[in-house]
Amino acid sequence: MKPHINTPDVIVIGAGAAGLMCAIEAGKRGRSVLVLDQGNKAGRKILMSGGGRCNFTNYDVSADHYLGHNPHFCKSALSRFSQWHFLALVHEYQIAFHEREHGQLFCDNSARDILDMLLQENKKVGSRIHLKTEIQKIDKLADGSFSLKTSQGNLTCQSLVIATGGLSIPSMGSSPFGYQIAEQFGIKVWQPQAGLVPFTLQPTDKEKYSTLSGIAIDSYVSHGNTRFRENILFTHRGLSGPAILQISSYWQAGETVHINLLPDQDLNSELKQAQQQHPQQQVKTWLGKHLPKRLVNTFINEALLEKTLANTAHKDFENISQTLQNWQIKPAGTEGYRTAEVTTGGVDCDAISSKTLATKAVPDLYFIGEVLDVTGWLGGYNFQWAWASGWCAGQYA
């Protein structure tokens, strides 16, 4: 690095969604900004997200769509830089997008459109991005500035922003670096876990349900007081699909998940009614009209399926209803960070100002985005948190 660029006002570590947004905003204030990233490309997770279409925000955003040990922390940032503010930028760049279910917004063409917009905005404000840069050491100096030893030389800055993300998708270069920096400065880190991630099953369950691989079915999936209604997907390893990914962020090892495979039906009553109207119909025929036959055959005893409705006891109807509408399964675990979309846990938000995103104990040190203990639901919420937290920090860094 040339000597005259070794002392920027602001250094942002992490060239992802939050880091790029923060650099833009700090640059708009006339601050000289340097973004550092260990990877060889900026915005790698942006490019791969949403199947390459980037689910960049959602029409319906509130603090209720986020979890963390301090549930109120995200409110300030989300209200000051909302989905509408980000959409204004998307419109300015004439990026074509569309809405999918639950208010999710995706690019029509490619996630590259969102990344190019952010890089263009960085260029406009003179923010520089240096890739393939490993941070070896960070120190706080006596004059309040930060000293960074990197693989590309030594740097100093007034404000340091940590935007290094979580541990999900290690193939994209994720690392615990942000957590280590927090701990270096005496800031608590809540235990990180894989979130928005498929479940694996216990060996006996895996053997039983593996024949259902590829079946997707609209279901209610619940854990405690939290409930999601979307598809679940049977896979050769376990359970996936949007409803499973959503509930996984709330689940802890050893806990049970409840699944209703027929969410809109009072199955017990409907079976009794069918018994009156179609007494000679077999149980398997009736159930096969409501659920995939493979699923029915796996969940319900064969002898019971072969009976006619007339010859089936009401107690059996109750058992069928319980089996299909209150399926209780204890996952063996999750597929882990390899396939997780996010990381739950992270830097303790009680140590951070919800207004500025600066740490309360260490002046001019900021944490933004996924490295914090703020995790959004599936559906563009994690990107909106990245934009909002990055924007807020950029007003002060």
Sine and cosine of phi, psi and omega as CSV:
sin_phi,cos_phi,sin_psi,cos_psi,sin_omega,cos_omega
0.00,0.00,0.64,-0.77,0.01,-1.00
-0.93,0.36,0.55,-0.84,-0.07,-1.00
-0.82,0.57,-0.63,0.78,-0.11,-0.99
-0.96,0.28,-0.16,0.99,0.07,-1.00
-0.96,-0.28,0.24,0.97,-0.04,-1.00
-1.00,0.04,-0.05,1.00,-0.01,-1.00
-0.76,-0.65,0.87,0.50,0.06,-1.00
-0.93,0.37,0.32,-0.95,0.08,-1.00
-0.92,0.40,-0.67,0.75,-0.11,-0.99
-0.78,-0.63,0.74,-0.67,0.20,-0.98
-0.91,-0.42,0.79,-0.62,0.08,-1.00
-0.95,-0.31,0.84,-0.54,0.04,-1.00
-0.99,-0.14,0.93,-0.36,-0.02,-1.00
0.87,-0.49,0.93,-0.37,-0.02,-1.00
-0.99,-0.16,0.72,0.69,0.10,-1.00
-0.99,-0.16,-0.31,-0.95,-0.09,-1.00
-0.85,0.53,-0.78,0.63,-0.05,-1.00
-0.92,0.38,-0.70,0.71,-0.04,-1.00
-0.89,0.46,-0.69,0.73,0.00,-1.00
-0.91,0.41,-0.63,0.77,0.01,-1.00
-0.91,0.41,-0.68,0.73,0.01,-1.00
-0.88,0.47,-0.69,0.72,-0.02,-1.00
-0.87,0.48,-0.64,0.77,0.03,-1.00
-0.87,0.50,-0.76,0.65,-0.09,-1.00
-0.93,0.36,-0.65,0.76,0.05,-1.00
-0.90,0.43,-0.63,0.78,0.02,-1.00
-0.90,0.44,-0.58,0.82,0.03,-1.00
-0.89,0.46,-0.45,0.89,0.00,-1.00
-1.00,0.08,0.11,0.99,0.02,-1.00
1.00,0.08,0.16,0.99,0.03,-1.00
-0.98,0.18,0.61,-0.79,0.12,-0.99
-0.99,0.14,0.80,-0.61,-0.16,-0.99
-0.82,-0.57,0.71,-0.70,0.10,-1.00
-0.83,-0.56,0.81,-0.58,0.05,-1.00
-0.97,-0.25,0.79,-0.62,0.00,-1.00
-0.91,-0.42,0.63,-0.78,0.05,-1.00
-0.53,-0.85,0.64,-0.77,-0.01,-1.00
-0.96,0.27,-0.34,0.94,-0.05,-1.00
-0.98,0.19,0.08,-1.00,-0.01,-1.00
-0.99,-0.13,0.03,1.00,0.03,-1.00
-0.61,-0.80,0.57,-0.82,0.14,-0.99
-0.99,0.14,0.51,-0.86,0.14,-0.99
0.89,0.46,0.63,0.78,-0.07,-1.00
-0.89,0.45,-0.64,0.77,-0.01,-1.00
-0.95,0.30,-0.48,0.88,0.08,-1.00
-0.88,0.48,-0.72,0.70,-0.07,-1.00
-0.90,0.44,-0.57,0.82,-0.07,-1.00
-1.00,0.00,-0.23,0.97,-0.14,-0.99
-0.94,0.33,0.45,-0.89,0.06,-1.00
0.85,0.53,0.59,0.81,-0.03,-1.00
0.88,0.47,0.53,0.85,0.00,-1.00
1.00,0.05,0.04,1.00,0.00,-1.00
-0.95,-0.31,-0.15,0.99,0.07,-1.00
0.84,0.54,0.98,-0.19,0.10,-1.00
-0.99,0.15,0.99,0.12,-0.29,-0.96
-0.98,0.19,-0.34,0.94,0.15,-0.99
-0.23,-0.97,-0.20,-0.98,-0.04,-1.00
-0.62,-0.78,0.55,-0.83,0.03,-1.00
-0.92,0.40,-0.41,0.91,-0.08,-1.00
-0.87,-0.49,0.99,-0.15,-0.04,-1.00
-0.85,-0.52,0.79,-0.61,0.12,-0.99
-0.50,-0.87,0.20,-0.98,0.01,-1.00
-0.87,0.49,-0.37,0.93,0.01,-1.00
-0.91,0.42,-0.29,0.96,-0.02,-1.00
-1.00,0.00,0.20,0.98,-0.06,-1.00
-0.77,-0.64,0.49,-0.87,0.10,-0.99
-0.79,-0.61,0.43,-0.90,-0.01,-1.00
0.17,-0.99,0.17,-0.99,-0.04,-1.00
-0.95,0.32,-0.36,0.93,0.08,-1.00
-0.87,-0.49,1.00,0.04,-0.15,-0.99
-0.92,0.40,-0.29,0.96,-0.03,-1.00
-1.00,0.00,-0.23,0.97,-0.14,-0.99
-0.83,0.56,-0.65,0.76,-0.13,-0.99
-0.97,0.25,-0.22,0.97,-0.12,-0.99
-0.85,0.52,-0.71,0.70,-0.08,-1.00
-0.87,0.49,-0.79,0.62,-0.04,-1.00
-0.90,0.43,-0.68,0.73,-0.03,-1.00
-0.90,0.43,-0.52,0.86,0.00,-1.00
-0.98,0.18,-0.51,0.86,-0.04,-1.00
-0.99,0.11,-0.48,0.88,0.14,-0.99
-0.75,-0.66,1.00,-0.08,-0.13,-0.99
-1.00,-0.02,0.04,-1.00,0.08,-1.00
-0.86,0.51,-0.51,0.86,-0.04,-1.00
-0.94,0.33,-0.55,0.83,0.06,-1.00
-0.91,0.41,-0.68,0.74,0.00,-1.00
-0.93,0.38,-0.63,0.77,0.02,-1.00
-0.89,0.46,-0.55,0.84,0.03,-1.00
-0.87,0.48,-0.62,0.78,0.04,-1.00
-0.93,0.36,-0.66,0.75,0.03,-1.00
-0.87,0.49,-0.68,0.73,0.04,-1.00
-0.90,0.43,-0.65,0.76,-0.01,-1.00
-0.85,0.52,-0.60,0.80,0.00,-1.00
-1.00,0.00,0.09,1.00,0.04,-1.00
0.80,0.60,0.68,0.74,0.04,-1.00
-0.99,0.11,0.85,-0.53,0.00,-1.00
-0.97,0.26,0.72,-0.69,0.00,-1.00
-0.58,-0.81,0.21,-0.98,0.02,-1.00
-0.62,-0.78,0.35,-0.93,0.02,-1.00
-0.99,-0.14,0.69,-0.72,0.15,-0.99
-0.94,-0.35,-0.18,-0.98,-0.07,-1.00
-0.87,0.50,0.46,-0.89,0.04,-1.00
0.88,0.48,0.49,0.87,0.11,-0.99
0.97,0.26,0.20,0.98,-0.04,-1.00
-0.96,0.29,0.72,-0.70,-0.03,-1.00
-0.94,-0.35,0.79,-0.61,-0.02,-1.00
-0.81,-0.58,0.48,-0.88,0.14,-0.99
-0.92,0.40,0.63,-0.78,0.11,-0.99
-0.93,0.37,-0.65,0.76,-0.14,-0.99
-0.99,-0.11,-0.94,0.34,-0.12,-0.99
-0.38,-0.92,0.49,-0.87,0.10,-1.00
-0.86,0.51,-0.39,0.92,0.03,-1.00
-0.83,0.56,-0.51,0.86,0.00,-1.00
-0.87,0.49,-0.67,0.74,-0.01,-1.00
-0.93,0.36,-0.70,0.72,0.00,-1.00
-0.90,0.44,-0.70,0.72,0.01,-1.00
-0.87,0.50,-0.62,0.79,0.04,-1.00
-0.87,0.49,-0.73,0.68,-0.02,-1.00
-0.91,0.41,-0.65,0.76,0.01,-1.00
-0.92,0.38,-0.61,0.79,0.03,-1.00
-0.90,0.43,-0.68,0.73,0.03,-1.00
-0.90,0.44,-0.63,0.78,0.07,-1.00
-0.89,0.46,-0.67,0.74,-0.01,-1.00
-0.89,0.46,-0.66,0.75,-0.01,-1.00
-0.84,0.55,-0.64,0.77,-0.08,-1.00
-1.00,-0.08,0.06,1.00,0.06,-1.00
0.99,0.16,0.24,0.97,0.05,-1.00
-0.95,0.30,0.71,-0.71,-0.03,-1.00
-0.96,-0.28,0.59,-0.80,-0.02,-1.00
-0.87,-0.50,0.87,-0.50,0.04,-1.00
-0.92,-0.39,0.87,-0.49,-0.03,-1.00
-0.99,-0.12,0.06,-1.00,0.01,-1.00
0.78,0.63,0.64,0.77,-0.03,-1.00
-0.88,-0.48,0.90,-0.44,-0.01,-1.00
-1.00,-0.09,0.74,-0.67,0.04,-1.00
-1.00,0.01,0.87,-0.50,-0.08,-1.00
-0.99,-0.14,-0.50,0.87,-0.05,-1.00
-0.33,-0.94,0.61,-0.79,0.07,-1.00
-0.78,-0.63,0.74,-0.67,0.06,-1.00
-0.74,-0.67,0.53,-0.85,0.13,-0.99
-0.99,-0.12,0.84,-0.54,-0.07,-1.00
-1.00,0.05,0.22,-0.98,-0.05,-1.00
-0.87,0.49,-0.53,0.85,-0.01,-1.00
-0.99,0.14,0.08,1.00,0.04,-1.00
1.00,-0.09,-0.20,0.98,0.00,-1.00
-0.99,0.14,0.14,-0.99,0.01,-1.00
-0.93,-0.36,0.63,-0.77,0.07,-1.00
-0.92,-0.38,0.76,-0.65,0.00,-1.00
-0.86,-0.51,0.79,-0.61,0.14,-0.99
-0.99,-0.14,0.85,-0.52,-0.05,-1.00
-0.80,-0.60,0.19,-0.98,0.03,-1.00
-0.92,0.38,-0.23,0.97,0.00,-1.00
-0.95,-0.31,0.17,0.99,-0.01,-1.00
0.84,-0.54,0.03,-1.00,-0.04,-1.00
-1.00,-0.09,0.56,-0.83,-0.05,-1.00
-0.69,-0.73,0.41,-0.91,0.21,-0.98
-0.72,-0.70,0.45,-0.89,0.02,-1.00
-0.46,-0.89,0.33,-0.94,0.06,-1.00
-0.99,0.15,-0.70,0.72,-0.05,-1.00
-0.87,-0.49,0.69,-0.72,-0.01,-1.00
-0.84,-0.54,0.81,-0.59,-0.03,-1.00
-0.90,-0.43,0.83,-0.55,0.01,-1.00
-0.99,-0.14,0.92,-0.40,-0.03,-1.00
-0.74,-0.67,0.75,0.66,-0.17,-0.99
-1.00,-0.02,0.00,1.00,0.07,-1.00
0.96,0.28,-0.23,-0.97,-0.04,-1.00
-0.96,-0.27,-0.50,-0.87,-0.09,-1.00
-0.97,-0.24,-0.04,1.00,-0.08,-1.00
-0.95,0.33,0.53,-0.85,0.01,-1.00
0.80,0.61,0.95,0.33,-0.01,-1.00
-0.84,0.54,-0.44,0.90,0.01,-1.00
-0.90,0.43,-0.29,0.96,0.05,-1.00
-1.00,-0.08,0.19,0.98,0.09,-1.00
1.00,0.01,0.26,0.97,0.00,-1.00
-0.92,0.40,0.48,-0.88,-0.02,-1.00
-0.40,-0.92,0.26,-0.96,0.02,-1.00
-0.99,0.12,0.25,0.97,-0.12,-0.99
-0.80,0.60,-0.72,0.70,-0.03,-1.00
-0.88,0.48,-0.63,0.78,0.02,-1.00
-0.92,0.40,-0.62,0.79,0.00,-1.00
-0.91,0.42,-0.62,0.78,0.04,-1.00
-0.91,0.42,-0.69,0.73,0.03,-1.00
-0.84,0.54,-0.74,0.67,-0.03,-1.00
-0.91,0.41,-0.58,0.82,0.06,-1.00
-0.84,0.54,-0.60,0.80,-0.03,-1.00
-0.99,-0.14,0.30,0.95,0.13,-0.99
0.97,0.23,0.39,0.92,-0.02,-1.00
-0.98,-0.20,0.74,-0.67,-0.02,-1.00
-0.91,0.41,0.59,-0.81,0.09,-1.00
-0.83,-0.55,0.85,-0.52,0.08,-1.00
-0.95,0.30,0.64,-0.76,-0.06,-1.00
-0.75,0.66,0.89,-0.45,0.03,-1.00
-0.95,0.32,0.54,-0.84,0.07,-1.00
-0.59,-0.81,0.41,-0.91,0.08,-1.00
-0.92,0.38,0.75,-0.66,0.05,-1.00
-0.82,-0.57,0.29,-0.96,-0.08,-1.00
0.74,0.67,0.88,0.48,-0.18,-0.98
-0.65,-0.76,0.58,-0.81,0.04,-1.00
-0.91,0.41,0.45,-0.90,0.08,-1.00
-1.00,-0.01,0.56,-0.83,0.25,-0.97
-0.98,-0.19,0.35,-0.94,-0.08,-1.00
-0.92,-0.39,0.37,-0.93,0.11,-0.99
-0.88,0.48,0.48,-0.88,-0.08,-1.00
-0.76,0.65,-0.71,0.71,-0.04,-1.00
-0.92,0.38,-0.64,0.77,0.04,-1.00
-0.92,0.38,-0.64,0.76,-0.01,-1.00
-0.87,0.50,-0.68,0.74,0.01,-1.00
-0.91,0.42,-0.67,0.75,-0.05,-1.00
-0.92,0.39,-0.68,0.73,-0.15,-0.99
-0.99,-0.15,-0.07,1.00,-0.06,-1.00
-0.89,0.45,-0.45,0.90,0.02,-1.00
-0.93,0.38,-0.25,0.97,-0.03,-1.00
-1.00,-0.02,0.06,1.00,-0.05,-1.00
-0.77,0.64,0.77,-0.63,0.01,-1.00
0.98,-0.18,-0.26,0.96,0.01,-1.00
-0.99,0.15,0.78,-0.62,0.09,-1.00
-0.91,-0.42,0.67,-0.75,-0.06,-1.00
-0.55,-0.84,0.70,-0.71,0.03,-1.00
-0.90,0.44,0.82,-0.58,-0.10,-0.99
-0.55,-0.84,0.33,-0.94,0.25,-0.97
-0.99,-0.12,0.81,-0.58,0.06,-1.00
-0.88,-0.48,0.81,-0.59,-0.06,-1.00
-0.73,-0.68,0.43,-0.90,0.05,-1.00
-0.51,-0.86,0.91,-0.42,-0.10,-1.00
0.88,0.47,-0.77,-0.64,0.00,-1.00
-1.00,-0.06,0.07,1.00,-0.05,-1.00
-0.99,-0.16,0.75,-0.66,-0.08,-1.00
-0.62,-0.79,0.69,-0.73,0.05,-1.00
-0.80,-0.60,0.62,-0.78,0.10,-0.99
-0.88,-0.48,0.95,-0.32,0.09,-1.00
-0.31,-0.95,-0.13,-0.99,0.02,-1.00
-0.94,0.35,0.55,-0.84,0.32,-0.95
-0.92,-0.38,0.46,-0.89,-0.04,-1.00
-0.79,-0.61,0.83,-0.56,0.11,-0.99
-0.98,0.19,0.76,-0.65,0.02,-1.00
-0.85,-0.53,0.12,-0.99,0.00,-1.00
-0.95,0.30,-0.22,0.97,0.04,-1.00
-0.98,-0.20,-0.40,0.92,-0.07,-1.00
0.21,-0.98,-0.82,-0.58,-0.06,-1.00
-0.81,-0.59,0.68,-0.73,0.04,-1.00
-0.63,-0.77,-0.44,-0.90,-0.05,-1.00
1.00,-0.03,0.36,-0.93,-0.12,-0.99
-0.81,0.59,-0.69,0.73,-0.05,-1.00
-0.92,0.40,-0.60,0.80,0.03,-1.00
-0.94,0.35,-0.70,0.71,0.02,-1.00
-0.85,0.53,-0.69,0.72,-0.01,-1.00
-0.87,0.50,-0.75,0.66,-0.09,-1.00
-0.94,0.33,-0.43,0.90,-0.05,-1.00
-0.86,0.50,-0.49,0.87,-0.01,-1.00
-0.93,0.36,-0.34,0.94,-0.03,-1.00
-0.98,-0.18,-0.22,0.98,-0.14,-0.99
-1.00,0.08,0.58,-0.81,0.12,-0.99
-0.86,-0.51,0.45,-0.89,-0.02,-1.00
-0.80,0.60,0.70,-0.71,0.04,-1.00
1.00,-0.03,-0.15,0.99,-0.03,-1.00
-1.00,0.01,0.33,-0.94,-0.04,-1.00
-0.98,-0.21,0.58,-0.81,0.07,-1.00
-0.92,-0.39,0.67,-0.75,0.01,-1.00
-0.97,-0.25,0.72,-0.69,-0.03,-1.00
-0.76,-0.65,0.78,-0.62,0.09,-1.00
-0.96,-0.28,0.94,-0.35,-0.09,-1.00
-0.99,0.14,-0.15,0.99,0.04,-1.00
-0.72,-0.70,0.96,0.30,-0.21,-0.98
-0.90,0.44,-0.42,0.91,-0.10,-1.00
-0.98,-0.17,0.14,0.99,-0.14,-0.99
-0.88,-0.48,0.54,-0.84,0.20,-0.98
-0.99,-0.14,1.00,0.08,-0.21,-0.98
-0.87,0.50,-0.67,0.74,-0.02,-1.00
-0.85,0.52,-0.75,0.66,-0.01,-1.00
-0.91,0.42,-0.65,0.76,-0.05,-1.00
-0.92,0.39,-0.58,0.81,0.05,-1.00
-0.92,0.40,-0.65,0.76,0.03,-1.00
-0.90,0.43,-0.63,0.78,0.02,-1.00
-0.91,0.40,-0.69,0.73,0.01,-1.00
-0.89,0.45,-0.54,0.84,0.02,-1.00
-0.88,0.47,-0.60,0.80,0.03,-1.00
-0.96,0.29,-0.66,0.75,-0.14,-0.99
-1.00,0.08,-0.57,0.82,-0.06,-1.00
-0.72,-0.69,0.89,0.45,-0.13,-0.99
-0.85,0.53,-0.52,0.85,-0.07,-1.00
-1.00,0.05,-0.05,1.00,0.01,-1.00
-0.96,0.30,0.64,-0.77,0.03,-1.00
-0.97,0.26,0.48,-0.88,0.03,-1.00
-0.84,0.54,-0.68,0.73,-0.05,-1.00
-0.91,0.42,-0.54,0.84,0.01,-1.00
-0.92,0.38,-0.71,0.70,-0.02,-1.00
-0.90,0.43,-0.74,0.68,-0.01,-1.00
-0.91,0.42,-0.55,0.83,0.00,-1.00
-0.90,0.43,-0.29,0.96,0.07,-1.00
-0.98,0.17,-0.27,0.96,-0.10,-0.99
-0.93,-0.36,-0.40,0.92,-0.06,-1.00
-0.63,-0.78,0.40,-0.91,0.06,-1.00
-0.84,0.54,0.67,-0.74,-0.08,-1.00
-0.85,0.52,-0.63,0.78,0.01,-1.00
-0.86,0.51,-0.64,0.77,-0.01,-1.00
-0.93,0.38,-0.71,0.70,0.01,-1.00
-0.85,0.53,-0.71,0.70,-0.03,-1.00
-0.91,0.42,-0.49,0.87,-0.01,-1.00
-0.98,0.19,-0.60,0.80,-0.11,-0.99
-1.00,0.05,-0.52,0.85,-0.14,-0.99
-0.93,-0.37,0.68,-0.73,0.01,-1.00
-0.80,0.60,0.71,-0.70,-0.10,-1.00
-0.88,0.48,-0.66,0.75,-0.01,-1.00
-0.87,0.49,-0.62,0.79,0.01,-1.00
-0.94,0.35,-0.63,0.78,-0.01,-1.00
-0.90,0.44,-0.52,0.85,-0.06,-1.00
-0.98,0.21,-0.30,0.95,-0.02,-1.00
-0.93,0.38,0.43,-0.90,0.19,-0.98
-0.99,0.16,0.36,-0.93,0.02,-1.00
-0.86,0.50,-0.61,0.79,-0.02,-1.00
-0.87,0.49,-0.56,0.83,-0.07,-1.00
-1.00,-0.06,0.18,0.98,-0.04,-1.00
-0.97,-0.22,0.78,-0.63,-0.01,-1.00
-0.96,0.29,0.47,-0.88,0.03,-1.00
-0.87,0.49,-0.50,0.87,0.05,-1.00
-0.89,0.46,-0.60,0.80,0.03,-1.00
-0.92,0.38,-0.61,0.79,0.06,-1.00
-0.87,0.49,-0.66,0.76,0.02,-1.00
-0.89,0.46,-0.68,0.73,0.00,-1.00
-0.90,0.43,-0.66,0.75,0.04,-1.00
-0.87,0.48,-0.71,0.71,-0.01,-1.00
-0.87,0.49,-0.71,0.70,0.01,-1.00
-0.88,0.47,-0.69,0.73,-0.04,-1.00
-0.88,0.47,-0.68,0.74,-0.10,-0.99
-1.00,-0.02,-0.44,0.90,-0.08,-1.00
-0.95,-0.31,-0.12,0.99,0.10,-1.00
-0.64,-0.77,0.80,0.60,0.03,-1.00
-0.94,0.34,0.85,-0.52,-0.01,-1.00
-0.93,-0.36,0.84,-0.54,-0.04,-1.00
-0.73,-0.69,0.67,-0.74,0.02,-1.00
-0.96,-0.27,0.98,-0.21,-0.02,-1.00
-0.86,0.50,0.48,-0.88,0.08,-1.00
-0.96,0.30,-0.54,0.84,-0.03,-1.00
0.12,-0.99,-0.40,-0.91,0.07,-1.00
-0.85,-0.53,0.14,-0.99,0.06,-1.00
-0.97,0.26,-0.09,1.00,0.12,-0.99
0.98,0.17,-0.17,-0.98,-0.12,-0.99
-0.90,0.44,-0.36,0.93,-0.05,-1.00
-0.83,0.55,-0.65,0.76,-0.04,-1.00
-0.90,-0.44,-0.01,1.00,-0.03,-1.00
-0.92,0.39,0.65,-0.76,0.03,-1.00
-0.99,0.14,-0.43,0.90,-0.02,-1.00
-0.59,-0.81,0.11,-0.99,0.10,-1.00
-0.88,-0.48,0.82,-0.57,0.11,-0.99
-1.00,0.09,0.24,-0.97,-0.09,-1.00
0.97,0.23,-0.22,-0.98,-0.01,-1.00
0.83,-0.55,-0.31,-0.95,-0.09,-1.00
-0.88,0.48,0.78,-0.63,-0.07,-1.00
-0.88,0.47,0.88,-0.48,-0.06,-1.00
-0.93,0.36,-0.35,0.94,0.05,-1.00
-0.91,0.42,-0.33,0.94,0.00,-1.00
-1.00,0.01,-0.01,1.00,-0.14,-0.99
-0.86,-0.51,0.59,-0.81,0.10,-0.99
-0.97,0.24,0.81,-0.58,0.00,-1.00
-0.95,0.32,-0.29,0.96,0.00,-1.00
-0.99,0.10,-0.74,0.67,-0.12,-0.99
-0.97,-0.25,-0.31,0.95,-0.11,-0.99
0.94,0.35,0.22,0.98,0.09,-1.00
-1.00,0.08,0.46,-0.89,0.07,-1.00
-0.96,0.29,0.59,-0.81,-0.05,-1.00
-0.96,0.30,-0.52,0.85,-0.11,-0.99
-1.00,-0.04,-0.41,0.91,-0.06,-1.00
-0.87,-0.50,0.97,-0.25,-0.03,-1.00
-0.84,0.55,0.65,-0.76,0.12,-0.99
0.94,0.35,0.26,0.97,0.13,-0.99
-0.95,-0.33,0.83,-0.56,-0.11,-0.99
-0.86,-0.51,0.54,-0.84,0.13,-0.99
-0.80,-0.60,0.75,-0.66,-0.04,-1.00
-0.66,-0.75,0.35,-0.93,0.10,-0.99
0.97,0.24,-0.54,-0.84,-0.18,-0.98
-0.95,0.31,-0.30,0.95,0.02,-1.00
-0.89,0.45,-0.40,0.92,0.04,-1.00
-0.98,0.17,0.31,-0.95,0.04,-1.00
-0.99,0.17,0.88,0.47,0.07,-1.00
-0.69,-0.73,0.88,-0.47,-0.02,-1.00
-0.80,-0.60,0.82,-0.57,0.01,-1.00
-1.00,0.02,0.32,-0.95,0.15,-0.99
-0.92,0.39,0.18,-0.98,0.19,-0.98
-0.91,0.41,0.66,-0.75,0.09,-1.00
0.80,-0.60,0.39,0.92,0.03,-1.00
0.99,-0.12,-0.03,1.00,-0.09,-1.00
-0.96,0.29,-0.56,0.83,0.00,-1.00
-0.95,0.31,-0.57,0.82,0.11,-0.99
-0.91,0.40,-0.67,0.74,0.00,-1.00
-0.88,0.47,-0.60,0.80,0.07,-1.00
-0.91,0.42,-0.64,0.77,0.04,-1.00
-0.87,0.48,-0.74,0.67,-0.01,-1.00
-0.88,0.47,-0.72,0.69,-0.10,-0.99
-0.93,0.37,-0.74,0.67,-0.02,-1.00
-0.93,0.38,-0.61,0.79,0.05,-1.00
-0.90,0.43,-0.69,0.73,0.01,-1.00
-0.87,0.49,-0.73,0.68,-0.05,-1.00
-0.88,0.47,-0.73,0.68,0.01,-1.00
-0.88,0.47,-0.58,0.82,0.00,-1.00
-0.91,0.42,-0.31,0.95,0.04,-1.00
-0.98,0.20,-0.25,0.97,-0.12,-0.99
-0.81,-0.59,-0.46,0.89,-0.11,-0.99
-0.91,0.41,0.00,0.00,0.00,0.00
